[in-house]
Amino acid sequence: MKHLLLGIVMLTLSGCFGQEDRIYTVDELMADEALLAKTISECRNNPGALRQTPNCQNAEAADWRVRLQLPRKSPGG
């Protein structure tokens, strides 16, 4: 009976951890513009708590790389 109860508790708790705990790579964030925008927004809205997290650091790096790849428009032309 103890093992059954323990199994149920473990299955219940395993549902609490999912996508939120995942660390995205720079390439994954560059490939998914919506995910990148969401992550950048969350990080910039709470920089004190999130700035040093791996996802925020990867999102900043991905954002920087995406901006470098954009075609530059010359002023007036």
Phi, psi and omega in degrees: 000321179298319182293323178295315179297317178298319178297318179295317179298317181296318178294321179296314181290330180294336177286344180281341183246125182202234184301328183297331183270356184285139175259120181271144177278166178299318180296320178297318180291323178293327182284335183242095184299322181294317178295319179297314180298318180296315182293316179299317180298313179299318182293320181284337177282340180218064186293330181297321183267332190250347187306321185268006179284151181301320181295321179290320178294319178292323179294319178296318178295319179294318179299317179299315180294320179297317179295325178291331182276344181293141176293136182273136177261129179279143180294132178078011183206000000 
